[in-house]
Amino acid sequence: MQTDGVYFDGETAAERLVTVMIENDSLAFSGASLIRKRWRFADLVAVDPPRRGQPLRLTHVAQSGARLIVRSDTFIAALTGKVPGLRGGFKMRRLVRPVVWIAAGFAAVVVAAYLAVQFAPQKLAFALPDSWRDRIGAQIEASLTEGARRCRTASGQAAISAMAARLGEGNPDLPPVAIHVYDIPIINAFAMPGGRIVITRALIERAATPEEVAGVLAHELGHVVYRHSEAQIIRAMGLQVVIGLATGGGDTISSFAGLAAILRYSRGAEANADEFALKALTASSIDPMGLRRFFELVLKEEGKAITGNFGKISSAFATHPGTEERIKNIRPLPPDILAKPVMDEAKWQALRKICE
C-alpha cells in the first residue's frame, strides 16, 4: 500500500514530494530528489495524534527534526493499524527498557546505601587519624562522666594496670589503652574512641572476683581493637560531624541523643567483642566464667530505671542486645589450659578500694 507524502529533512526548509509505502516492519519513502529511506515502525513517533481529515505528521526517534507528512485517511488507518502506538498514549514496549534500567539503578542505589551504612563506617574507622580519635574519645568520656570523680589511688591504679598487663601476656598485639575508673554508682564499663576504657566503681564493688572485672575489660578491649565506637559515630552521626568534632567545630557529642546513638552497639559488634574476650582470656589463662558471671549480674539489673546525673549512662548501655544468648556462648577454658589467678589478693583489695 502506498500514498503521496511530503518530507522535510529538518536541516533545510525545502520540502520533497515522496511516495510512501508500508512494508513488512517499516515505512519506506523516496522521491525524485531523495534517496530511498526506511523508518522502522518501532522508531516512528506521531508529532500529533491522528485525526480524521487531518494530515498525519511523523518523525523518527533518531531524527527528531525530520518530518514526514501523509494525508490519505485510508493510508493513515492502515498505518495506525500496524503501529497502534501512533494513535497516542504510551507504547509499553518502548517503556520496558527504561523501566528496567530505572529499576536496576534504584536497586543498585539501595544496595550501595546498605553496604555503605553497614561496612563503610567500619572501614573509615581505621582511617581516622589517632589525634582525631583521641580528641573525640576525650569529649565522650568527659560528657559521660560529667560530675563524677575519677578514682586513682596509687595502689588501685597499679592494680588495674597489672590486670591489663596480665591480659597482654597472651595478646602481645593489643593496642595501647587508657583505663579510668570513675565513682559512678551504676554497674557498667564502656570503650570509647582513642583506646579509652571507663569502668565504674559499682562494677568493681559488685564483682565477686578479679576474673569478673578482667572478663569485662577483655570485652571492652574487643571494642577498642575493632574500633566499634569510632565506626558507630560515623554510622550514627556522619563523617562530617566526626570531622567537626575532631577539629573543634562541633558540639553534638555532648547531647543525650548523640551519646545514646554512638554507644548502642549492634548484636554483631557485641558478638565480636565477646569472641575477642574469650580468645584473649584463654590466651592469658584467665577463667572466662568470670565474664559469664558478670553478664548474669547485668541480666538481673536489666530493666531497672536509673535516674539522676548518670541516667544517660544507663540509657545508653541498657540496650546491649541478647544478654541471655551471650551468656550461653561463654565457655570454660579448654581442659589442657590451667586457669591462673588474675592478681593476688593484695592487688584485688587495692582495686576494690580505688575510689576511697
DRENDO-1510 file (C-alpha; in Angstrom, 1 decimal, always signed):
<recs>
REC; n; res; u; v; w
REC; 1; MET; +0.0; +0.0; +0.0 .
REC; 2; GLN; +1.3; +3.4; -0.9 .
REC; 3; THR; +0.4; +7.1; -0.9 .
REC; 4; ASP; +1.9; +10.5; -1.6 .
REC; 5; GLY; +3.6; +12.5; +1.0 .
REC; 6; VAL; +5.9; +15.4; +1.9 .
REC; 7; TYR; +9.3; +15.0; +3.5 .
REC; 8; PHE; +11.3; +17.7; +5.4 .
REC; 9; ASP; +14.8; +16.6; +6.5 .
REC; 10; GLY; +14.9; +19.1; +9.4 .
REC; 11; GLU; +18.1; +20.7; +8.1 .
REC; 12; THR; +16.7; +22.8; +5.3 .
REC; 13; ALA; +13.4; +24.4; +4.6 .
REC; 14; ALA; +13.0; +22.5; +1.3 .
REC; 15; GLU; +10.0; +20.1; +1.0 .
REC; 16; ARG; +10.4; +17.0; -1.0 .
REC; 17; LEU; +7.4; +15.2; -2.6 .
REC; 18; VAL; +7.8; +11.5; -1.9 .
REC; 19; THR; +6.0; +8.2; -2.4 .
REC; 20; VAL; +5.3; +6.5; +0.9 .
REC; 21; MET; +4.9; +2.7; +1.2 .
REC; 22; ILE; +4.1; +0.3; +4.0 .
REC; 23; GLU; +6.4; -2.6; +4.1 .
REC; 24; ASN; +6.7; -5.5; +6.5 .
REC; 25; ASP; +8.0; -3.6; +9.5 .
REC; 26; SER; +8.9; -0.3; +8.1 .
REC; 27; LEU; +7.6; +2.8; +6.3 .
REC; 28; ALA; +9.6; +3.4; +3.1 .
REC; 29; PHE; +9.6; +6.6; +1.1 .
REC; 30; SER; +11.6; +8.1; -1.8 .
REC; 31; GLY; +11.3; +10.8; -4.4 .
REC; 32; ALA; +12.9; +12.5; -7.4 .
REC; 33; SER; +15.5; +14.3; -5.2 .
REC; 34; LEU; +15.6; +11.9; -2.3 .
REC; 35; ILE; +17.3; +8.5; -1.9 .
REC; 36; ARG; +15.0; +5.8; -0.6 .
REC; 37; LYS; +14.7; +5.9; +3.2 .
REC; 38; ARG; +13.2; +3.3; +5.6 .
REC; 39; TRP; +11.8; +4.2; +9.0 .
REC; 40; ARG; +11.1; +1.1; +11.2 .
REC; 41; PHE; +7.7; +1.1; +12.8 .
REC; 42; ALA; +9.4; +0.8; +16.2 .
REC; 43; ASP; +11.1; +4.2; +15.6 .
REC; 44; LEU; +8.1; +6.1; +14.4 .
REC; 45; VAL; +6.7; +8.9; +16.5 .
REC; 46; ALA; +3.5; +10.8; +15.7 .
REC; 47; VAL; +4.0; +14.5; +16.3 .
REC; 48; ASP; +0.3; +14.9; +16.9 .
REC; 49; PRO; -2.3; +12.2; +17.4 .
REC; 50; PRO; -4.0; +11.3; +14.1 .
REC; 51; ARG; -7.4; +12.9; +13.4 .
REC; 52; ARG; -9.7; +12.1; +10.5 .
REC; 53; GLY; -9.5; +14.6; +7.8 .
REC; 54; GLN; -6.2; +16.0; +9.1 .
REC; 55; PRO; -2.7; +15.1; +7.9 .
REC; 56; LEU; -0.5; +12.8; +10.0 .
REC; 57; ARG; +2.9; +14.2; +10.8 .
REC; 58; LEU; +5.6; +11.7; +11.6 .
REC; 59; THR; +9.1; +11.9; +12.9 .
REC; 60; HIS; +11.9; +9.4; +13.7 .
REC; 61; VAL; +13.3; +8.9; +17.2 .
REC; 62; ALA; +16.8; +9.4; +15.9 .
REC; 63; GLN; +15.9; +12.4; +13.6 .
REC; 64; SER; +13.6; +14.5; +15.8 .
REC; 65; GLY; +13.8; +17.4; +13.4 .
REC; 66; ALA; +12.7; +15.5; +10.3 .
REC; 67; ARG; +9.0; +15.4; +9.3 .
REC; 68; LEU; +7.1; +13.0; +7.0 .
REC; 69; ILE; +3.5; +14.2; +6.3 .
REC; 70; VAL; +0.8; +12.0; +4.8 .
REC; 71; ARG; -2.8; +13.0; +4.1 .
REC; 72; SER; -4.7; +9.8; +3.0 .
REC; 73; ASP; -7.1; +8.7; +5.7 .
REC; 74; THR; -7.1; +5.2; +4.2 .
REC; 75; PHE; -3.3; +5.0; +4.4 .
REC; 76; ILE; -3.2; +6.5; +7.9 .
REC; 77; ALA; -5.8; +4.0; +9.1 .
REC; 78; ALA; -3.7; +1.1; +7.6 .
REC; 79; LEU; -0.5; +2.5; +9.2 .
REC; 80; THR; -2.0; +3.0; +12.7 .
REC; 81; GLY; -3.4; -0.5; +12.4 .
REC; 82; LYS; +0.1; -1.8; +12.2 .
REC; 83; VAL; +1.6; +0.7; +14.7 .
REC; 84; PRO; -1.2; +1.3; +17.3 .
REC; 85; GLY; +1.2; +3.5; +19.3 .
REC; 86; LEU; +0.8; +6.2; +16.7 .
REC; 87; ARG; -2.8; +6.8; +17.9 .
REC; 88; GLY; -1.5; +8.3; +21.1 .
REC; 89; GLY; -0.9; +7.0; +24.7 .
REC; 90; PHE; +2.1; +5.0; +25.9 .
REC; 91; LYS; +3.9; +2.5; +23.9 .
REC; 92; MET; +4.5; -0.1; +26.6 .
REC; 93; ARG; +7.2; -1.9; +24.5 .
REC; 94; ARG; +9.3; +1.2; +24.5 .
REC; 95; LEU; +8.8; +1.7; +28.2 .
REC; 96; VAL; +10.1; -1.7; +29.1 .
REC; 97; ARG; +13.8; -0.9; +28.7 .
REC; 98; PRO; +13.7; +2.5; +30.5 .
REC; 99; VAL; +11.7; +0.9; +33.3 .
REC; 100; VAL; +14.2; -1.9; +33.6 .
REC; 101; TRP; +17.1; +0.5; +33.7 .
REC; 102; ILE; +15.4; +2.7; +36.3 .
REC; 103; ALA; +14.5; -0.3; +38.5 .
REC; 104; ALA; +18.1; -1.6; +38.2 .
REC; 105; GLY; +19.5; +1.8; +39.0 .
REC; 106; PHE; +17.2; +2.1; +42.0 .
REC; 107; ALA; +18.2; -1.4; +43.3 .
REC; 108; ALA; +21.9; -0.5; +42.8 .
REC; 109; VAL; +21.5; +2.7; +44.9 .
REC; 110; VAL; +19.7; +0.8; +47.6 .
REC; 111; VAL; +22.3; -1.9; +47.8 .
REC; 112; ALA; +25.1; +0.7; +47.7 .
REC; 113; ALA; +23.4; +2.6; +50.5 .
REC; 114; TYR; +23.0; -0.6; +52.6 .
REC; 115; LEU; +26.7; -1.6; +52.1 .
REC; 116; ALA; +27.8; +2.0; +52.9 .
REC; 117; VAL; +25.9; +2.1; +56.1 .
REC; 118; GLN; +26.9; -1.4; +57.2 .
REC; 119; PHE; +30.5; -1.7; +56.1 .
REC; 120; ALA; +31.9; +1.7; +55.1 .
REC; 121; PRO; +31.9; +3.1; +58.7 .
REC; 122; GLN; +34.0; +0.2; +59.9 .
REC; 123; LYS; +36.5; +0.8; +57.1 .
REC; 124; LEU; +36.6; +4.5; +57.7 .
REC; 125; ALA; +37.1; +3.9; +61.5 .
REC; 126; PHE; +40.5; +2.6; +60.7 .
REC; 127; ALA; +41.3; +5.6; +58.5 .
REC; 128; LEU; +40.7; +8.2; +61.2 .
REC; 129; PRO; +43.9; +9.9; +62.5 .
REC; 130; ASP; +44.9; +8.9; +66.0 .
REC; 131; SER; +44.7; +12.6; +67.1 .
REC; 132; TRP; +41.1; +12.8; +66.0 .
REC; 133; ARG; +40.2; +9.5; +67.8 .
REC; 134; ASP; +41.8; +10.8; +71.0 .
REC; 135; ARG; +40.1; +14.1; +70.8 .
REC; 136; ILE; +36.6; +12.6; +70.2 .
REC; 137; GLY; +37.2; +10.0; +72.9 .
REC; 138; ALA; +38.1; +12.7; +75.4 .
REC; 139; GLN; +34.9; +14.5; +74.6 .
REC; 140; ILE; +32.8; +11.4; +75.1 .
REC; 141; GLU; +34.5; +10.5; +78.3 .
REC; 142; ALA; +34.0; +14.0; +79.7 .
REC; 143; SER; +30.4; +14.0; +78.7 .
REC; 144; LEU; +29.5; +10.6; +80.1 .
REC; 145; THR; +31.3; +11.1; +83.4 .
REC; 146; GLU; +30.3; +14.7; +83.9 .
REC; 147; GLY; +30.1; +15.4; +87.6 .
REC; 148; ALA; +31.8; +12.1; +88.6 .
REC; 149; ARG; +35.1; +11.9; +90.5 .
REC; 150; ARG; +37.9; +9.9; +88.8 .
REC; 151; CYS; +39.3; +7.3; +91.2 .
REC; 152; ARG; +43.0; +7.0; +91.1 .
REC; 153; THR; +44.7; +5.9; +94.3 .
REC; 154; ALA; +48.3; +4.8; +93.5 .
REC; 155; SER; +47.8; +1.2; +94.6 .
REC; 156; GLY; +44.4; +0.9; +92.8 .
REC; 157; GLN; +45.8; +2.3; +89.6 .
REC; 158; ALA; +48.7; -0.1; +89.8 .
REC; 159; ALA; +46.2; -2.9; +90.2 .
REC; 160; ILE; +44.2; -2.1; +87.1 .
REC; 161; SER; +47.4; -1.6; +85.2 .
REC; 162; ALA; +48.5; -5.1; +86.4 .
REC; 163; MET; +45.2; -6.5; +85.2 .
REC; 164; ALA; +45.7; -5.0; +81.7 .
REC; 165; ALA; +49.3; -6.3; +81.6 .
REC; 166; ARG; +48.0; -9.8; +82.6 .
REC; 167; LEU; +45.7; -9.8; +79.6 .
REC; 168; GLY; +48.5; -8.6; +77.4 .
REC; 169; GLU; +50.7; -11.6; +78.4 .
REC; 170; GLY; +48.8; -13.8; +75.9 .
REC; 171; ASN; +47.9; -11.0; +73.5 .
REC; 172; PRO; +51.1; -9.1; +72.5 .
REC; 173; ASP; +49.3; -7.2; +69.7 .
REC; 174; LEU; +46.9; -5.4; +72.0 .
REC; 175; PRO; +46.8; -1.6; +71.2 .
REC; 176; PRO; +47.7; +0.9; +73.9 .
REC; 177; VAL; +44.7; +1.8; +76.1 .
REC; 178; ALA; +43.9; +4.2; +78.9 .
REC; 179; ILE; +41.7; +2.6; +81.6 .
REC; 180; HIS; +40.0; +5.0; +84.0 .
REC; 181; VAL; +37.8; +4.2; +87.0 .
REC; 182; TYR; +35.1; +6.7; +88.0 .
REC; 183; ASP; +33.0; +7.0; +91.1 .
REC; 184; ILE; +29.7; +6.1; +89.4 .
REC; 185; PRO; +27.0; +4.1; +91.2 .
REC; 186; ILE; +26.0; +2.1; +88.1 .
REC; 187; ILE; +27.4; -1.2; +87.0 .
REC; 188; ASN; +29.0; -0.6; +83.7 .
REC; 189; ALA; +32.1; -0.3; +81.6 .
REC; 190; PHE; +32.5; +1.1; +78.1 .
REC; 191; ALA; +35.1; +1.7; +75.4 .
REC; 192; MET; +35.5; +5.0; +73.6 .
REC; 193; PRO; +37.5; +6.2; +70.6 .
REC; 194; GLY; +41.2; +6.5; +71.0 .
REC; 195; GLY; +41.6; +3.4; +73.2 .
REC; 196; ARG; +39.8; +4.8; +76.2 .
REC; 197; ILE; +38.0; +2.5; +78.6 .
REC; 198; VAL; +35.9; +3.6; +81.6 .
REC; 199; ILE; +35.0; +1.2; +84.4 .
REC; 200; THR; +32.5; +2.3; +87.1 .
REC; 201; ARG; +33.0; +1.9; +90.9 .
REC; 202; ALA; +29.8; +0.0; +91.2 .
REC; 203; LEU; +31.1; -2.7; +88.7 .
REC; 204; ILE; +34.2; -3.3; +90.8 .
REC; 205; GLU; +32.3; -3.3; +94.0 .
REC; 206; ARG; +29.7; -5.8; +92.8 .
REC; 207; ALA; +32.3; -8.1; +91.2 .
REC; 208; ALA; +33.0; -11.1; +93.4 .
REC; 209; THR; +36.4; -11.9; +91.8 .
REC; 210; PRO; +39.1; -10.1; +89.8 .
REC; 211; GLU; +38.2; -12.6; +86.9 .
REC; 212; GLU; +34.9; -10.9; +86.5 .
REC; 213; VAL; +36.5; -7.5; +86.1 .
REC; 214; ALA; +39.1; -9.0; +83.8 .
REC; 215; GLY; +36.4; -10.5; +81.6 .
REC; 216; VAL; +34.6; -7.2; +81.3 .
REC; 217; LEU; +37.9; -5.5; +80.5 .
REC; 218; ALA; +38.7; -8.1; +77.8 .
REC; 219; HIS; +35.3; -7.4; +76.3 .
REC; 220; GLU; +35.9; -3.7; +76.1 .
REC; 221; LEU; +39.3; -4.3; +74.6 .
REC; 222; GLY; +37.5; -6.1; +71.8 .
REC; 223; HIS; +35.5; -2.9; +71.1 .
REC; 224; VAL; +38.8; -1.0; +71.1 .
REC; 225; VAL; +40.5; -3.4; +68.7 .
REC; 226; TYR; +37.6; -3.4; +66.2 .
REC; 227; ARG; +37.1; +0.3; +66.7 .
REC; 228; HIS; +33.4; -0.2; +67.2 .
REC; 229; SER; +32.8; +3.2; +68.8 .
REC; 230; GLU; +34.6; +5.1; +66.0 .
REC; 231; ALA; +32.5; +3.2; +63.4 .
REC; 232; GLN; +29.3; +3.8; +65.4 .
REC; 233; ILE; +30.0; +7.6; +65.4 .
REC; 234; ILE; +30.4; +7.6; +61.6 .
REC; 235; ARG; +27.3; +5.4; +61.2 .
REC; 236; ALA; +25.0; +7.3; +63.6 .
REC; 237; MET; +26.2; +10.9; +63.1 .
REC; 238; GLY; +28.0; +11.1; +59.7 .
REC; 239; LEU; +31.6; +11.6; +58.7 .
REC; 240; GLN; +31.1; +15.4; +58.5 .
REC; 241; VAL; +30.1; +15.5; +62.2 .
REC; 242; VAL; +33.1; +13.4; +63.1 .
REC; 243; ILE; +35.4; +15.9; +61.3 .
REC; 244; GLY; +33.7; +18.8; +63.1 .
REC; 245; LEU; +34.1; +17.1; +66.5 .
REC; 246; ALA; +37.7; +16.2; +65.8 .
REC; 247; THR; +38.7; +19.7; +64.6 .
REC; 248; GLY; +36.7; +21.6; +67.3 .
REC; 249; GLY; +33.8; +22.6; +65.0 .
REC; 250; GLY; +31.0; +20.7; +66.6 .
REC; 251; ASP; +29.3; +20.1; +70.0 .
REC; 252; THR; +27.0; +17.2; +69.1 .
REC; 253; ILE; +28.8; +14.7; +71.2 .
REC; 254; SER; +27.5; +16.2; +74.4 .
REC; 255; SER; +23.9; +15.7; +73.5 .
REC; 256; PHE; +22.0; +12.8; +75.1 .
REC; 257; ALA; +20.7; +11.5; +71.8 .
REC; 258; GLY; +24.2; +11.6; +70.3 .
REC; 259; LEU; +25.7; +9.6; +73.1 .
REC; 260; ALA; +22.9; +7.0; +73.0 .
REC; 261; ALA; +23.3; +6.5; +69.3 .
REC; 262; ILE; +27.1; +6.3; +69.4 .
REC; 263; LEU; +27.2; +3.7; +72.2 .
REC; 264; ARG; +24.4; +1.4; +71.1 .
REC; 265; TYR; +26.3; -1.4; +69.5 .
REC; 266; SER; +24.7; -3.9; +67.2 .
REC; 267; ARG; +24.4; -7.6; +68.0 .
REC; 268; GLY; +27.2; -8.3; +65.6 .
REC; 269; ALA; +29.5; -5.8; +67.3 .
REC; 270; GLU; +28.8; -7.2; +70.8 .
REC; 271; ALA; +29.3; -10.8; +69.5 .
REC; 272; ASN; +32.7; -9.7; +68.0 .
REC; 273; ALA; +33.8; -8.2; +71.3 .
REC; 274; ASP; +32.6; -11.3; +73.2 .
REC; 275; GLU; +34.5; -13.6; +70.8 .
REC; 276; PHE; +37.7; -11.4; +71.2 .
REC; 277; ALA; +37.3; -11.5; +75.0 .
REC; 278; LEU; +37.1; -15.3; +75.1 .
REC; 279; LYS; +40.2; -15.6; +72.9 .
REC; 280; ALA; +42.1; -13.1; +75.0 .
REC; 281; LEU; +41.1; -14.7; +78.3 .
REC; 282; THR; +42.0; -18.1; +77.0 .
REC; 283; ALA; +45.4; -16.9; +75.7 .
REC; 284; SER; +46.1; -15.4; +79.1 .
REC; 285; SER; +44.9; -18.4; +81.1 .
REC; 286; ILE; +42.2; -16.4; +82.8 .
REC; 287; ASP; +38.9; -18.2; +83.6 .
REC; 288; PRO; +36.2; -16.9; +81.1 .
REC; 289; MET; +33.5; -17.8; +83.5 .
REC; 290; GLY; +34.1; -14.6; +85.3 .
REC; 291; LEU; +32.7; -12.8; +82.2 .
REC; 292; ARG; +29.8; -15.1; +82.3 .
REC; 293; ARG; +29.1; -14.2; +86.0 .
REC; 294; PHE; +29.2; -10.5; +85.1 .
REC; 295; PHE; +26.7; -11.0; +82.3 .
REC; 296; GLU; +24.4; -12.8; +84.7 .
REC; 297; LEU; +24.7; -9.8; +87.0 .
REC; 298; VAL; +23.8; -7.5; +84.2 .
REC; 299; LEU; +20.8; -9.6; +83.3 .
REC; 300; LYS; +19.4; -9.1; +86.8 .
REC; 301; GLU; +19.9; -5.4; +86.5 .
REC; 302; GLU; +18.2; -5.0; +83.1 .
REC; 303; GLY; +15.0; -3.0; +83.1 .
REC; 304; LYS; +15.8; -1.1; +86.3 .
REC; 305; ALA; +15.3; +2.6; +85.9 .
REC; 306; ILE; +18.2; +4.8; +86.7 .
REC; 307; THR; +17.7; +8.5; +87.5 .
REC; 308; GLY; +19.9; +11.3; +88.5 .
REC; 309; ASN; +23.1; +12.6; +87.0 .
REC; 310; PHE; +24.1; +9.3; +85.4 .
REC; 311; GLY; +20.8; +8.3; +83.9 .
REC; 312; LYS; +22.2; +8.9; +80.4 .
REC; 313; ILE; +24.8; +6.2; +81.0 .
REC; 314; SER; +22.1; +3.6; +81.9 .
REC; 315; SER; +20.0; +4.6; +78.9 .
REC; 316; ALA; +23.0; +4.3; +76.6 .
REC; 317; PHE; +24.1; +0.9; +77.8 .
REC; 318; ALA; +20.9; -0.8; +78.8 .
REC; 319; THR; +20.4; -1.8; +75.2 .
REC; 320; HIS; +23.2; -4.4; +75.0 .
REC; 321; PRO; +21.5; -7.0; +72.9 .
REC; 322; GLY; +20.9; -10.7; +73.5 .
REC; 323; THR; +22.4; -11.0; +77.1 .
REC; 324; GLU; +20.9; -14.4; +77.6 .
REC; 325; GLU; +22.3; -15.7; +74.3 .
REC; 326; ARG; +25.7; -14.2; +75.0 .
REC; 327; ILE; +25.8; -15.9; +78.4 .
REC; 328; LYS; +25.2; -19.3; +76.8 .
REC; 329; ASN; +28.1; -18.7; +74.4 .
REC; 330; ILE; +30.7; -18.3; +77.1 .
REC; 331; ARG; +32.6; -21.5; +77.7 .
REC; 332; PRO; +35.2; -22.6; +80.3 .
REC; 333; LEU; +38.9; -22.9; +79.5 .
REC; 334; PRO; +39.8; -25.9; +77.4 .
REC; 335; PRO; +40.9; -28.9; +79.6 .
REC; 336; ASP; +44.5; -28.6; +78.7 .
REC; 337; ILE; +44.8; -25.0; +80.0 .
REC; 338; LEU; +45.0; -24.4; +83.7 .
REC; 339; ALA; +43.5; -21.2; +84.9 .
REC; 340; LYS; +45.9; -18.8; +86.7 .
REC; 341; PRO; +44.8; -16.0; +89.1 .
REC; 342; VAL; +44.5; -12.6; +87.5 .
REC; 343; MET; +46.2; -11.0; +90.5 .
REC; 344; ASP; +47.0; -11.7; +94.2 .
REC; 345; GLU; +44.6; -10.8; +97.0 .
REC; 346; ALA; +46.5; -7.6; +97.9 .
REC; 347; LYS; +46.1; -6.1; +94.4 .
REC; 348; TRP; +42.5; -7.2; +94.3 .
REC; 349; GLN; +41.7; -5.4; +97.6 .
REC; 350; ALA; +43.6; -2.3; +96.3 .
REC; 351; LEU; +41.5; -2.3; +93.2 .
REC; 352; ARG; +38.3; -2.6; +95.2 .
REC; 353; LYS; +39.4; +0.4; +97.3 .
REC; 354; ILE; +40.5; +2.6; +94.3 .
REC; 355; CYS; +37.7; +5.1; +95.0 .
REC; 356; GLU; +38.4; +5.5; +98.7 .
</recs>
